[in-house]
């Protein structure tokens, strides 16, 4: 990890799409097939975006993760719900960098400003030498 004047540089930054419509893990359980399909499509889209952004396996023992949610509108949303809804996108990132999300040491969630179409920026930094329990 590089430090410049006490500031740690972001090692990897990935931008993924705003949360998929039709997929809310806390919503009604009636349309499980539609939710499953939406989750699968979102994960695939995020995997392709990782590839397009040049994300490759990093060989880290673990990671510290910072997620900034830039919503498409001023509509209120819960950060915990946003995290749950983007889980499949985060799984795609974990697979792309080769670090299982079970070895993500900490995750920080931030509300960002409104951006057209919305987006989620995931920043990852290596964490080495920390004993992570499987």
DSSP file (Angstrom, degrees, kcal/mol; ACC not computed):
  #  RESIDUE AA STRUCTURE BP1 BP2  ACC     N-H-->O    O-->H-N    N-H-->O    O-->H-N    TCO  KAPPA ALPHA  PHI   PSI    X-CA   Y-CA   Z-CA
    1    1 A X              0   0    0      0, 0.0     2,-0.3     0, 0.0     9,-0.1   0.000 360.0 360.0 360.0 131.5    0.0    0.0    0.0
    2    2 A X        -     0   0    0      7,-0.2     7,-1.7     2,-0.0     2,-0.4  -0.707 360.0-165.7 -93.4 141.7    1.4    3.4   -1.0
    3    3 A X  E     -A    8   0A   0     -2,-0.3     2,-0.5     5,-0.2     5,-0.2  -0.991   6.0-171.4-126.8 136.1    1.2    6.4    1.3
    4    4 A X  E >  S-A    7   0A   0      3,-2.5     3,-2.0    -2,-0.4    -2,-0.0  -0.969  77.3 -25.5-126.9 114.1    1.8   10.0    0.3
    5    5 A X  T 3  S-     0   0    0     -2,-0.5    -1,-0.1     1,-0.3     3,-0.1   0.876 127.8 -48.0  50.2  43.7    1.9   12.6    3.1
    6    6 A X  T 3  S+     0   0    0      1,-0.2     2,-0.5     0, 0.0    -1,-0.3   0.473 114.2 118.0  82.0   1.4   -0.3   10.4    5.3
    7    7 A X  E <   -A    4   0A   0     -3,-2.0    -3,-2.5     0, 0.0     2,-0.5  -0.896  58.3-140.2-106.2 128.0   -2.9    9.7    2.6
    8    8 A X  E     -A    3   0A   0     -2,-0.5    -5,-0.2    -5,-0.2     2,-0.2  -0.736  20.4-130.5 -86.8 128.0   -3.4    6.1    1.4
    9    9 A X        -     0   0    0     -7,-1.7     2,-0.4    -2,-0.5    -7,-0.2  -0.484  21.2-111.0 -75.6 145.9   -3.9    5.8   -2.3
   10   10 A X        -     0   0    0      1,-0.2   115,-0.2    -2,-0.2     3,-0.1  -0.624  27.0-165.3 -72.2 131.0   -6.8    3.8   -3.7
   11   11 A X  S    S+     0   0    0    113,-0.9     2,-0.4    -2,-0.4   114,-0.2   0.885  71.5  18.0 -88.3 -42.2   -5.4    0.7   -5.3
   12   12 A X  E     -B  124   0B   0    112,-1.9   112,-2.7     2,-0.0     2,-0.4  -0.997  61.5-175.9-132.4 134.9   -8.5   -0.4   -7.2
   13   13 A X  E     -B  123   0B   0     -2,-0.4     2,-0.4   110,-0.2   110,-0.2  -0.994   7.2-177.8-129.7 126.3  -11.6    1.6   -8.2
   14   14 A X  E     -B  122   0B   0    108,-2.9   108,-3.3    -2,-0.4     2,-0.5  -0.980  13.6-153.2-125.8 133.8  -14.5    0.0   -9.9
   15   15 A X  E     +B  121   0B   0     -2,-0.4     2,-0.3   106,-0.2   106,-0.2  -0.932  19.0 177.9-107.8 126.1  -17.7    1.7  -11.1
   16   16 A X  E     -B  120   0B   0    104,-2.9   104,-2.8    -2,-0.5     3,-0.1  -0.838  34.2 -87.2-122.5 162.0  -20.8   -0.5  -11.3
   17   17 A X  E     -B  119   0B   0     -2,-0.3   102,-0.2   102,-0.2     3,-0.1  -0.178  50.0 -89.9 -67.5 159.4  -24.4    0.4  -12.3
   18   18 A X        -     0   0    0    100,-0.8    -1,-0.1    99,-0.4   102,-0.1  -0.171  69.4 -62.3 -59.2 163.7  -27.0    1.7   -9.9
   19   19 A X        -     0   0    0      1,-0.1    -1,-0.2   100,-0.1    67,-0.1  -0.154  61.7-104.9 -58.0 138.3  -29.1   -1.0   -8.2
   20   20 A X    >   -     0   0    0     65,-0.3     3,-1.0    -3,-0.1     2,-0.2  -0.345  28.5-121.3 -69.2 141.9  -31.3   -3.1  -10.5
   21   21 A X  T 3  S+     0   0    0      1,-0.2    -1,-0.1    -2,-0.1     3,-0.1  -0.499  96.9  32.8 -73.5 150.9  -35.0   -2.6  -10.7
   22   22 A X  T 3  S+     0   0    0     -2,-0.2     2,-0.5     1,-0.1    -1,-0.2   0.471  98.9  97.0  82.6   0.5  -37.1   -5.6   -9.8
   23   23 A X    <   +     0   0    0     -3,-1.0     2,-0.3    15,-0.1    -1,-0.1  -0.927  33.7 143.9-128.8 110.2  -34.6   -6.8   -7.3
   24   24 A X    >   -     0   0    0     -2,-0.5     3,-2.0     4,-0.2    11,-0.1  -0.885  32.4-158.6-141.8 108.2  -35.0   -6.0   -3.6
   25   25 A X  T 3  S+     0   0    0     -2,-0.3    -1,-0.1     1,-0.3    56,-0.0   0.706  95.5  50.6 -63.4 -18.4  -34.0   -8.7   -1.1
   26   26 A X  T 3  S+     0   0    0     55,-0.1    -1,-0.3    -3,-0.1     3,-0.1   0.434  97.7  90.3 -96.3   0.6  -36.2   -7.2    1.5
   27   27 A X  S <  S-     0   0    0     -3,-2.0    -4,-0.0     1,-0.2     0, 0.0   0.036  91.8 -44.0 -83.9-166.8  -39.3   -7.0   -0.7
   28   28 A X        -     0   0    0      1,-0.1     3,-0.3     2,-0.0    -1,-0.2  -0.227  42.3-141.9 -59.3 146.2  -42.1   -9.4   -1.3
   29   29 A X  S >  S+     0   0    0      1,-0.2     3,-0.5    -3,-0.1    -1,-0.1   0.273  77.3  97.9 -93.9  10.7  -41.1  -13.0   -1.8
   30   30 A X  T 3  S+     0   0    0      1,-0.2     2,-0.8     2,-0.1     3,-0.3   0.891  81.4  44.6 -68.4 -41.1  -43.8  -13.6   -4.5
   31   31 A X  T 3>  +     0   0    0     -3,-0.3     4,-2.0     1,-0.2    -1,-0.2  -0.507  63.5 149.0-107.0  65.4  -41.6  -13.2   -7.6
   32   32 A X  H <> S+     0   0    0     -2,-0.8     4,-2.6    -3,-0.5    -1,-0.2   0.847  72.9  53.8 -68.2 -33.3  -38.5  -15.2   -6.7
   33   33 A X  H  > S+     0   0    0     -3,-0.3     4,-2.5     2,-0.2    -1,-0.2   0.920 109.3  48.4 -67.3 -42.3  -37.8  -16.1  -10.3
   34   34 A X  H  > S+     0   0    0      2,-0.2     4,-2.3     1,-0.2    -2,-0.2   0.895 113.2  48.1 -63.2 -40.4  -37.8  -12.5  -11.4
   35   35 A X  H  X S+     0   0    0     -4,-2.0     4,-2.7     2,-0.2    -2,-0.2   0.919 111.3  50.0 -65.0 -44.2  -35.5  -11.5   -8.5
   36   36 A X  H  X S+     0   0    0     -4,-2.6     4,-2.4     1,-0.2    -2,-0.2   0.918 112.6  47.0 -61.2 -43.5  -33.1  -14.4   -9.3
   37   37 A X  H  X S+     0   0    0     -4,-2.5     4,-2.4     2,-0.2    -1,-0.2   0.901 112.4  49.3 -65.9 -40.9  -33.0  -13.3  -13.0
   38   38 A X  H  X S+     0   0    0     -4,-2.3     4,-2.2     2,-0.2    -2,-0.2   0.910 112.5  48.4 -64.1 -41.4  -32.5   -9.7  -12.1
   39   39 A X  H  X S+     0   0    0     -4,-2.7     4,-2.4     2,-0.2    -2,-0.2   0.907 111.8  49.2 -64.7 -42.5  -29.7  -10.6   -9.7
   40   40 A X  H  X S+     0   0    0     -4,-2.4     4,-2.2     2,-0.2    -2,-0.2   0.912 112.6  47.4 -64.1 -43.3  -28.0  -12.9  -12.3
   41   41 A X  H  X S+     0   0    0     -4,-2.4     4,-2.5     2,-0.2    -1,-0.2   0.889 111.9  50.7 -65.8 -39.1  -28.2  -10.2  -15.0
   42   42 A X  H  X S+     0   0    0     -4,-2.2     4,-2.4     2,-0.2    -2,-0.2   0.918 110.7  48.5 -65.5 -43.5  -26.8   -7.5  -12.6
   43   43 A X  H  X S+     0   0    0     -4,-2.4     4,-2.4     2,-0.2    -2,-0.2   0.919 112.6  48.4 -63.1 -43.0  -23.9   -9.8  -11.6
   44   44 A X  H  X S+     0   0    0     -4,-2.2     4,-2.3     2,-0.2    -2,-0.2   0.916 111.2  50.0 -63.4 -43.3  -23.1  -10.5  -15.3
   45   45 A X  H  X S+     0   0    0     -4,-2.5     4,-2.0     1,-0.2    -1,-0.2   0.909 112.5  47.6 -61.6 -41.7  -23.2   -6.8  -16.2
   46   46 A X  H  X S+     0   0    0     -4,-2.4     4,-2.2     2,-0.2    -2,-0.2   0.873 109.3  53.5 -68.1 -36.8  -20.9   -6.0  -13.3
   47   47 A X  H  X S+     0   0    0     -4,-2.4     4,-2.1     2,-0.2    -2,-0.2   0.920 110.0  47.6 -62.9 -43.3  -18.5   -8.8  -14.3
   48   48 A X  H  X S+     0   0    0     -4,-2.3     4,-2.6     1,-0.2    -2,-0.2   0.886 110.5  52.2 -65.2 -38.3  -18.3   -7.4  -17.8
   49   49 A X  H  X S+     0   0    0     -4,-2.0     4,-1.9     2,-0.2    -1,-0.2   0.880 107.1  52.8 -65.8 -37.0  -17.7   -3.9  -16.5
   50   50 A X  H  <>S+     0   0    0     -4,-2.2     5,-2.7     2,-0.2    -1,-0.2   0.933 111.3  46.5 -60.5 -45.1  -14.9   -5.2  -14.3
   51   51 A X  H ><5S+     0   0    0     -4,-2.1     3,-1.5     1,-0.2    -2,-0.2   0.922 111.7  50.5 -63.2 -43.9  -13.3   -6.7  -17.4
   52   52 A X  H 3<5S+     0   0    0     -4,-2.6    -1,-0.2     1,-0.3    -2,-0.2   0.806 108.7  52.6 -64.7 -29.7  -13.9   -3.5  -19.4
   53   53 A X  T 3<5S-     0   0    0     -4,-1.9    -1,-0.3    -5,-0.2    -2,-0.2   0.356 119.2-111.3 -89.0   5.6  -12.2   -1.4  -16.6
   54   54 A X  T < 5 +     0   0    0     -3,-1.5     2,-0.4     1,-0.2    -3,-0.2   0.744  55.8 166.6  76.8  23.8   -9.2   -3.7  -16.7
   55   55 A X      < +     0   0    0     -5,-2.7     2,-0.3    -6,-0.2    -1,-0.2  -0.592   7.9 171.2 -77.0 129.5   -9.8   -5.3  -13.3
   56   56 A X        -     0   0    0     -2,-0.4    40,-0.1    41,-0.1    -5,-0.0  -0.868  43.1 -70.4-132.7 164.5   -7.6   -8.4  -12.8
   57   57 A X        -     0   0    0     -2,-0.3    41,-0.2     1,-0.1    40,-0.2  -0.286  41.3-168.0 -56.6 141.1   -6.7  -10.8   -9.9
   58   58 A X        -     0   0    0     39,-2.8    -1,-0.1     2,-0.1    40,-0.1   0.639  25.2-130.9-112.1 -18.9   -4.6   -9.0   -7.3
   59   59 A X        +     0   0    0     38,-0.7     2,-0.2     1,-0.2    39,-0.1   0.757  50.2 154.3  74.2  24.0   -3.3  -11.7   -5.0
   60   60 A X        -     0   0    0     37,-0.3    -1,-0.2     1,-0.1     3,-0.1  -0.512  49.1-137.3 -82.5 154.3   -4.2   -9.9   -1.8
   61   61 A X  S    S-     0   0    0     66,-0.2     2,-0.3     1,-0.2    67,-0.1   0.801  82.7 -26.1 -74.7 -31.2   -4.9  -11.7    1.5
   62   62 A X  E     -C  127   0B   0     65,-0.6    65,-1.8    37,-0.1     2,-0.3  -0.937  64.7-127.3-166.4-178.7   -7.9   -9.4    2.1
   63   63 A X  E     -Cd 126 104B   0     40,-1.4    42,-2.2    -2,-0.3    43,-0.8  -0.989   8.7-138.0-146.4 153.0   -9.3   -6.0    1.3
   64   64 A X  E     -Cd 125 106B   0     61,-2.5    61,-2.2    -2,-0.3     2,-0.4  -0.956  34.0-155.3-106.1 132.0  -10.7   -2.9    2.9
   65   65 A X  E     -Cd 124 107B   0     41,-2.8    43,-2.7    -2,-0.5     2,-0.5  -0.910  17.4-170.4-121.7 135.7  -13.6   -1.7    0.9
   66   66 A X  E     -Cd 123 108B   0     57,-2.7    57,-3.0    -2,-0.4     2,-0.5  -0.990  10.6-168.3-122.2 122.4  -15.2    1.8    0.5
   67   67 A X  E     -Cd 122 109B   0     41,-3.4    43,-2.4    -2,-0.5     2,-0.5  -0.953   4.3-168.6-117.9 124.8  -18.5    2.0   -1.4
   68   68 A X  E     -Cd 121 110B   0     53,-2.7    53,-2.5    -2,-0.5     2,-0.7  -0.958  10.4-152.4-113.5 121.8  -20.0    5.3   -2.5
   69   69 A X  E     -Cd 120 111B   0     41,-2.8    43,-3.3    -2,-0.5     2,-0.7  -0.835   9.3-172.2 -96.2 116.3  -23.7    5.2   -3.7
   70   70 A X  E     -C  119   0B   0     49,-2.9    49,-2.5    -2,-0.7    44,-0.1  -0.880  19.8-150.7-106.8  97.7  -24.5    7.9   -6.2
   71   71 A X        -     0   0    0     -2,-0.7    44,-2.5    41,-0.4    47,-0.4  -0.219  17.7-127.7 -70.6 159.3  -28.3    7.6   -6.7
   72   72 A X  S    S+     0   0    0     45,-0.3    45,-0.3    42,-0.2     2,-0.3   0.623  90.0  11.6 -79.6 -12.3  -30.1    8.6   -9.9
   73   73 A X  S    S-     0   0    0      2,-0.2    -2,-0.1    43,-0.1    42,-0.1  -0.900  85.1 -96.2-151.5 177.3  -32.5   10.9   -8.0
   74   74 A X  S    S+     0   0    0     -2,-0.3     3,-0.1    40,-0.1    -3,-0.0   0.386  74.4 133.2 -82.6   4.3  -33.0   12.5   -4.6
   75   75 A X        -     0   0    0      1,-0.1    -2,-0.2     0, 0.0    -4,-0.1  -0.297  64.7-106.5 -57.5 136.9  -35.4    9.7   -3.6
   76   76 A X        +     0   0    0      2,-0.0     2,-0.3     0, 0.0    -1,-0.1  -0.345  44.4 172.8 -67.8 145.2  -34.6    8.5   -0.1
   77   77 A X        -     0   0    0     -3,-0.1     2,-0.4    -2,-0.0     3,-0.0  -0.986  31.3-117.7-149.9 151.0  -32.9    5.1    0.3
   78   78 A X     >  -     0   0    0     -2,-0.3     4,-2.3     1,-0.1     5,-0.2  -0.732  15.6-140.7 -89.0 137.1  -31.4    3.1    3.1
   79   79 A X  H  > S+     0   0    0     -2,-0.4     4,-2.6     1,-0.2     5,-0.2   0.888 103.4  53.6 -63.7 -38.4  -27.6    2.3    2.9
   80   80 A X  H  > S+     0   0    0      1,-0.2     4,-2.0     2,-0.2    -1,-0.2   0.887 110.7  46.6 -66.2 -36.0  -28.2   -1.2    4.3
   81   81 A X  H  > S+     0   0    0      2,-0.2     4,-2.6     1,-0.2    -1,-0.2   0.899 110.7  52.5 -68.6 -40.5  -30.8   -1.9    1.7
   82   82 A X  H  X S+     0   0    0     -4,-2.3     4,-1.5     1,-0.2    -2,-0.2   0.911 109.7  49.3 -61.5 -41.9  -28.5   -0.5   -1.0
   83   83 A X  H  < S+     0   0    0     -4,-2.6     3,-0.3     1,-0.2     4,-0.3   0.932 112.0  48.0 -62.4 -45.1  -25.7   -2.7    0.1
   84   84 A X  H >< S+     0   0    0     -4,-2.0     3,-1.1     1,-0.2     4,-0.3   0.894 110.8  51.7 -63.1 -39.6  -28.0   -5.8    0.1
   85   85 A X  H 3< S+     0   0    0     -4,-2.6   -65,-0.3     1,-0.2     3,-0.3   0.775 111.1  46.5 -70.7 -25.6  -29.3   -4.9   -3.4
   86   86 A X  T >X S+     0   0    0     -4,-1.5     4,-2.2    -3,-0.3     3,-0.6   0.312  78.3 109.6 -99.0  11.2  -25.8   -4.6   -4.9
   87   87 A X  H <> S+     0   0    0     -3,-1.1     4,-2.3    -4,-0.3    -1,-0.2   0.875  77.3  51.5 -53.5 -42.7  -24.4   -7.9   -3.3
   88   88 A X  H 3> S+     0   0    0     -3,-0.3     4,-1.6    -4,-0.3    -1,-0.3   0.846 108.8  51.3 -67.7 -32.3  -24.3   -9.7   -6.7
   89   89 A X  H <> S+     0   0    0     -3,-0.6     4,-1.8     2,-0.2    -1,-0.2   0.893 110.0  49.3 -67.1 -40.0  -22.3   -6.8   -8.1
   90   90 A X  H  X S+     0   0    0     -4,-2.2     4,-2.7     1,-0.2    -2,-0.2   0.860 107.1  55.6 -66.9 -35.2  -19.9   -7.0   -5.2
   91   91 A X  H  X S+     0   0    0     -4,-2.3     4,-2.4    -5,-0.2    -1,-0.2   0.899 105.7  52.1 -61.4 -39.7  -19.6  -10.7   -5.8
   92   92 A X  H  X S+     0   0    0     -4,-1.6     4,-2.1     2,-0.2    -2,-0.2   0.901 110.6  47.7 -63.4 -39.9  -18.6  -10.0   -9.4
   93   93 A X  H  X S+     0   0    0     -4,-1.8     4,-2.5     2,-0.2     5,-0.3   0.926 110.0  52.3 -66.0 -44.2  -15.9   -7.6   -8.2
   94   94 A X  H  X>S+     0   0    0     -4,-2.7     5,-1.5     1,-0.2     4,-1.2   0.910 111.8  46.4 -58.0 -43.2  -14.7  -10.2   -5.7
   95   95 A X  H  <5S+     0   0    0     -4,-2.4    -1,-0.2     1,-0.2    -2,-0.2   0.894 111.1  52.6 -66.1 -39.3  -14.4  -12.8   -8.4
   96   96 A X  H  <5S+     0   0    0     -4,-2.1    -2,-0.2     1,-0.2    -1,-0.2   0.889 116.1  37.9 -65.6 -39.5  -12.6  -10.3  -10.7
   97   97 A X  H  <5S-     0   0    0     -4,-2.5   -39,-2.8     2,-0.2   -38,-0.7   0.593 107.4-124.7 -89.4  -9.8   -9.9   -9.4   -8.2
   98   98 A X  T  <5S+     0   0    0     -4,-1.2     2,-0.5    -5,-0.3    -3,-0.2   0.749  72.3 120.4  75.6  23.8   -9.6  -12.9   -6.8
   99   99 A X      < -     0   0    0     -5,-1.5    -1,-0.2    -6,-0.2    -2,-0.2  -0.941  64.4-128.5-123.1 108.2  -10.3  -12.0   -3.2
  100  100 A X    >   -     0   0    0     -2,-0.5     3,-2.5     1,-0.2    -9,-0.0  -0.223  17.6-125.6 -52.5 137.3  -13.4  -13.7   -1.7
  101  101 A X  G >  S+     0   0    0      1,-0.3     3,-1.3     2,-0.2    -1,-0.2   0.669 108.6  72.5 -65.5 -13.0  -15.7  -11.2   -0.1
  102  102 A X  G 3  S+     0   0    0      1,-0.2    -1,-0.3    30,-0.0    -2,-0.1   0.691  96.1  53.4 -67.7 -17.8  -15.5  -13.2    3.1
  103  103 A X  G <  S+     0   0    0     -3,-2.5   -40,-1.4    29,-0.1     2,-0.8   0.172  75.4 116.7-104.3  16.3  -12.0  -11.8    3.3
  104  104 A X  E <   -d   63   0B   0     -3,-1.3   -40,-0.2   -42,-0.2     3,-0.1  -0.790  54.8-157.7 -82.5 112.9  -13.0   -8.2    3.0
  105  105 A X  E     -     0   0B   0    -42,-2.2     2,-0.3    -2,-0.8   -41,-0.2   0.875  65.9  -4.9 -64.7 -43.2  -11.9   -6.9    6.3
  106  106 A X  E     -d   64   0B   0    -43,-0.8   -41,-2.8    -3,-0.1     2,-0.4  -0.991  56.9-151.6-151.1 154.6  -14.2   -3.9    6.5
  107  107 A X  E     -d   65   0B   0     -2,-0.3     2,-0.4   -43,-0.2   -41,-0.2  -0.991   9.1-162.2-131.2 123.2  -16.8   -2.1    4.3
  108  108 A X  E     -d   66   0B   0    -43,-2.7   -41,-3.4    -2,-0.4     2,-0.4  -0.901   8.3-154.3-105.4 133.9  -17.5    1.6    4.6
  109  109 A X  E     -d   67   0B   0     -2,-0.4     2,-0.4   -43,-0.2   -41,-0.2  -0.910  14.1-179.4-111.2 133.0  -20.7    2.9    3.0
  110  110 A X  E     -d   68   0B   0    -43,-2.4   -41,-2.8    -2,-0.4     2,-0.6  -0.985  26.4-131.2-133.0 140.2  -21.1    6.5    1.9
  111  111 A X  E     -d   69   0B   0     -2,-0.4   -41,-0.2   -43,-0.2     2,-0.1  -0.818  32.5-167.3 -86.8 122.4  -24.0    8.5    0.3
  112  112 A X        -     0   0    0    -43,-3.3   -41,-0.4    -2,-0.6     3,-0.1  -0.398  28.6 -77.1 -99.4-178.3  -22.7   10.3   -2.7
  113  113 A X        -     0   0    0     -2,-0.1    -1,-0.2     1,-0.1     2,-0.1  -0.340  58.3 -84.3 -76.6 161.9  -24.3   13.1   -4.8
  114  114 A X        -     0   0    0    -44,-0.1     2,-0.4     4,-0.1   -42,-0.2  -0.434  49.1-174.7 -65.7 135.6  -27.0   12.5   -7.3
  115  115 A X    >   -     0   0    0    -44,-2.5     3,-2.0    -2,-0.1    -3,-0.0  -0.995  36.5 -93.6-133.6 141.7  -25.7   11.4  -10.8
  116  116 A X  T 3  S+     0   0    0     -2,-0.4   -44,-0.1     1,-0.3   -43,-0.1  -0.297 113.0   2.6 -55.2 125.4  -27.7   10.8  -13.9
  117  117 A X  T 3  S-     0   0    0    -45,-0.3   -99,-0.4  -100,-0.0   -45,-0.3   0.178 113.2-112.1  81.8 -18.4  -28.5    7.1  -14.1
  118  118 A X    <   -     0   0    0     -3,-2.0  -100,-0.8   -47,-0.4     2,-0.3   0.283  37.3-161.8  72.6 154.8  -26.9    6.5  -10.8
  119  119 A X  E     -BC  17  70B   0    -49,-2.5   -49,-2.9  -102,-0.2     2,-0.5  -0.977  15.7-132.1-163.9 163.3  -23.7    4.5  -10.1
  120  120 A X  E     -BC  16  69B   0   -104,-2.8  -104,-2.9    -2,-0.3     2,-0.6  -0.991  15.3-156.8-124.7 126.3  -21.8    2.8   -7.4
  121  121 A X  E     -BC  15  68B   0    -53,-2.5   -53,-2.7    -2,-0.5     2,-0.6  -0.918   8.1-167.2-107.1 122.7  -18.1    3.4   -6.9
  122  122 A X  E     -BC  14  67B   0   -108,-3.3  -108,-2.9    -2,-0.6     2,-0.4  -0.940   2.2-169.9-112.0 119.3  -16.3    0.6   -5.1
  123  123 A X  E     -BC  13  66B   0    -57,-3.0   -57,-2.7    -2,-0.6     2,-0.4  -0.928   5.3-168.4-111.7 133.0  -12.7    1.3   -3.9
  124  124 A X  E     -BC  12  65B   0   -112,-2.7  -112,-1.9    -2,-0.4  -113,-0.9  -0.954   7.9-175.3-125.6 140.0  -10.5   -1.5   -2.6
  125  125 A X  E     - C   0  64B   0    -61,-2.2   -61,-2.5    -2,-0.4     2,-0.1  -0.966  31.8-105.8-128.8 147.0   -7.2   -1.4   -0.8
  126  126 A X  E     - C   0  63B   0     -2,-0.3     2,-0.4   -63,-0.2   -63,-0.3  -0.392  23.3-163.2 -72.3 148.5   -5.1   -4.4    0.2
  127  127 A X  E     - C   0  62B   0    -65,-1.8   -65,-0.6    -2,-0.1     2,-0.3  -0.965  16.0-173.6-129.4 116.5   -4.9   -5.6    3.7
  128  128 A X        +     0   0    0     -2,-0.4     3,-0.1     1,-0.2   -68,-0.0  -0.807  57.4  18.5-112.8 149.5   -1.9   -7.9    4.3
  129  129 A X  S    S+     0   0    0     -2,-0.3     2,-0.5     1,-0.2    -1,-0.2   0.614  81.8 132.8  73.9  13.8   -0.9   -9.9    7.4
  130  130 A X        -     0   0    0     -3,-0.2     2,-0.8     2,-0.0    -1,-0.2  -0.850  60.1-123.9 -99.2 130.9   -4.3   -9.8    9.1
  131  131 A X        -     0   0    0     -2,-0.5     2,-0.5    -3,-0.1    -3,-0.0  -0.623  31.0-168.9 -74.2 111.6   -5.5  -13.2   10.4
  132  132 A X        -     0   0    0     -2,-0.8     2,-0.4   -71,-0.1   -29,-0.1  -0.901  15.8-134.5-105.4 129.7   -8.9  -13.7    8.7
  133  133 A X              0   0    0     -2,-0.5    -2,-0.0     1,-0.1     0, 0.0  -0.677 360.0 360.0 -85.3 130.1  -11.1  -16.5   10.1
  134  134 A X              0   0    0     -2,-0.4    -1,-0.1   -31,-0.0   -31,-0.0   0.471 360.0 360.0 -77.5 360.0  -12.7  -18.7    7.4
